Each structure stands twice: as C-alpha cells, then as structure tokens.
Amino acid sequence: MTPEQTTGGIVGKLAGKAKETAGSLTGDDALAREGRLQQAQTEAEAEAQRDAAEAETRRREAEVEAEKAETEQERHRLRNELAAEERERKIEAERQEAERQATVAAEREKAAAESQARAGQQAAGTIEQQAAAASTEEAREAARLEQEARAAEARANAIDPEER
C-alpha cells in the first residue's frame, strides 16, 4: 500500500487511528494527517452506506405505499363491480317477478273471461229453456182455449142450431 491508500470499514478506521497515533507520537505530521484522512474517509463511507440504506428503506416504503394504493384502487374497482353485478341481479329478479305477476294476472283475466262466457252460455241456455217452456205453455193454453172455443161453439150450436 502506498501512504495515500486507505482501507474502509472498522479495519480502515483502526488503521487510520493507528497511523494518526503513530504520526503524533513520532512527530510525522504526514502520517498523522493520513490517519485522520483515513478515519474521515471510513466515516464518510459508513455515512454513505447509512444514507444508501436509508434511501433503500424509503424506496421500499414508497413501493409498499404504491402497492397499498394499487390494492385500494383494485378493492374499489372490485367493490364497484360487485355492486354493479348485484344491481343487475336485482333488476333481473324484478323483471322476472314482473313477468310472473303479468302472467298470473293474464291467467286470472282469462279464467274470469272464460267463467263469464260459461255463465253467459248457461244464462242463455236457461233463457232458451224458459222460452221453450213458455212457448210450450202458451201452445197448451192456446190448445185449451181452442178446445174451449170448440166446446162453446158446440154448445152454442146445440142451443141454436140454425145460426150456423
């Protein structure tokens, strides 16, 4: 090693301290200065390593925060997607229920119309039967009256045969 070369870490610091002490004891200012420089360089390297480690920690923290933000965005997106799917399911269920109710109402109306038609047919049949019965009764009454008229005419002829 040349006098200007230094080593880092604890060994470099100890070597620098040893050079500084040796230079101070021997009166060699150059060796003492080299020892102090070696110690300063070792401390600067350690500081740089600490700064790099801190920067790496901050970078990792930033990555974690970015991942958290992405995760939160994904959570919101999924929540919105699930809500949309739930709304669609609800709309479809409501549509199916409305269809079912419309079908039930149509079946009720059809059944009511068929019932009214049957009632109308039955009423018409009853009216026809009543009319036929009335017609038969009227025919009987007409026949009876006709018979009474013939009997009355026969009695009248028997009372007065000349008026014929």
C-alpha positions in Angstrom: 0.0 0.0 0.0 1.1 3.5 -0.7 0.8 6.1 2.0 -2.2 7.6 0.2 -4.2 4.3 0.0 -6.7 3.7 2.7 -9.0 0.8 3.6 -12.6 1.1 4.7 -14.7 -0.3 7.4 -13.6 -1.0 11.0 -10.2 -2.1 9.9 -9.7 1.1 7.9 -10.8 3.2 10.9 -8.5 1.3 13.3 -5.6 1.6 10.7 -6.3 5.3 10.4 -6.4 5.7 14.2 -3.1 3.8 14.5 -1.5 6.0 11.8 -2.7 9.1 13.5 -1.4 8.0 16.8 1.9 6.8 15.4 2.3 10.0 13.5 1.6 12.1 16.6 4.0 10.1 18.7 6.8 10.2 16.1 6.1 13.8 15.0 5.3 12.6 11.5 2.6 15.1 10.6 2.1 13.5 7.1 1.4 10.1 8.8 -0.9 11.7 11.4 -2.8 13.6 8.6 -3.1 10.3 6.5 -4.5 8.6 9.6 -7.1 11.4 10.1 -8.0 11.3 6.4 -8.3 7.5 6.5 -10.7 7.8 9.5 -12.7 10.6 7.8 -12.9 8.5 4.6 -14.1 5.5 6.6 -16.7 7.6 8.4 -17.8 9.1 5.1 -18.1 5.7 3.6 -20.1 4.5 6.6 -22.3 7.6 6.3 -22.8 6.9 2.6 -23.7 3.3 3.4 -26.2 4.5 6.0 -27.6 7.1 3.6 -27.9 4.4 0.9 -29.6 2.0 3.3 -32.0 4.8 4.4 -32.7 5.6 0.7 -33.4 1.9 0.0 -35.7 1.8 3.0 -37.5 4.9 1.8 -37.7 3.4 -1.7 -39.2 0.2 -0.4 -41.6 2.1 1.8 -42.7 4.1 -1.3 -43.1 0.8 -3.2 -45.2 -0.6 -0.3 -47.3 2.6 -0.3 -47.7 2.4 -4.1 -48.8 -1.3 -3.7 -51.2 -0.3 -1.0 -52.7 2.4 -3.3 -53.0 0.0 -6.1 -54.6 -2.6 -3.8 -57.1 0.0 -2.6 -57.9 1.0 -6.2 -58.4 -2.6 -7.1 -60.6 -3.1 -4.0 -62.7 -0.1 -5.0 -62.9 -1.4 -8.6 -64.0 -4.9 -7.4 -66.4 -3.4 -4.9 -68.0 -1.3 -7.7 -68.0 -4.3 -10.0 -69.8 -6.4 -7.3 -72.3 -3.6 -6.7 -73.0 -3.4 -10.4 -73.5 -7.2 -10.6 -75.8 -7.1 -7.6 -77.8 -4.3 -9.2 -78.1 -6.3 -12.4 -79.2 -9.4 -10.5 -81.8 -7.3 -8.6 -83.1 -5.8 -11.9 -83.3 -9.2 -13.5 -85.1 -10.6 -10.4 -87.5 -7.6 -10.5 -88.1 -8.2 -14.3 -88.8 -11.9 -13.7 -91.2 -11.1 -10.8 -93.0 -8.5 -13.0 -93.3 -11.1 -15.8 -94.6 -13.7 -13.3 -97.2 -11.2 -12.0 -98.2 -10.3 -15.5 -98.6 -14.0 -16.4 -100.7 -14.6 -13.2 -102.8 -11.5 -13.9 -103.3 -12.6 -17.6 -104.3 -16.1 -16.4 -106.8 -14.6 -13.9 -108.3 -12.4 -16.6 -108.5 -15.4 -18.9 -110.2 -17.5 -16.3 -112.6 -14.7 -15.4 -113.5 -14.2 -19.1 -114.0 -18.0 -19.5 -116.1 -18.0 -16.4 -118.2 -15.1 -17.6 -118.6 -16.8 -21.0 -119.8 -20.0 -19.3 -122.1 -18.0 -17.1 -123.4 -16.2 -20.2 -123.9 -19.5 -22.0 -125.7 -21.0 -19.0 -127.9 -17.9 -18.8 -128.6 -18.1 -22.5 -129.5 -21.9 -22.1 -131.7 -21.1 -19.1 -133.5 -18.3 -21.1 -133.9 -20.7 -24.0 -135.3 -23.3 -21.7 -137.6 -20.8 -20.1 -138.7 -19.5 -23.5 -139.3 -23.1 -24.7 -141.3 -23.8 -21.6 -143.2 -20.6 -22.0 -143.8 -21.4 -25.7 -145.0 -24.9 -24.7 -147.2 -23.5 -22.0 -148.6 -20.9 -24.5 -149.3 -23.7 -27.0 -151.1 -25.7 -24.3 -153.0 -22.6 -23.3 -153.8 -22.0 -27.0 -154.9 -25.6 -27.5 -157.0 -25.4 -24.3 -158.6 -22.1 -25.4 -159.2 -23.6 -28.9 -160.8 -26.6 -27.3 -162.9 -24.4 -25.0 -163.9 -22.4 -28.1 -164.9 -25.5 -29.9 -166.9 -26.7 -26.9 -168.5 -23.3 -26.6 -169.4 -23.3 -30.3 -170.7 -26.9 -29.9 -172.9 -25.8 -27.0 -174.0 -22.7 -28.9 -174.9 -24.9 -31.9 -176.7 -27.2 -29.7 -178.7 -24.4 -28.2 -179.4 -22.7 -31.5 -178.6 -25.0 -34.5 -179.8 -22.5 -37.1 -177.2 -19.9 -36.7 -174.6 -21.7 -38.4 
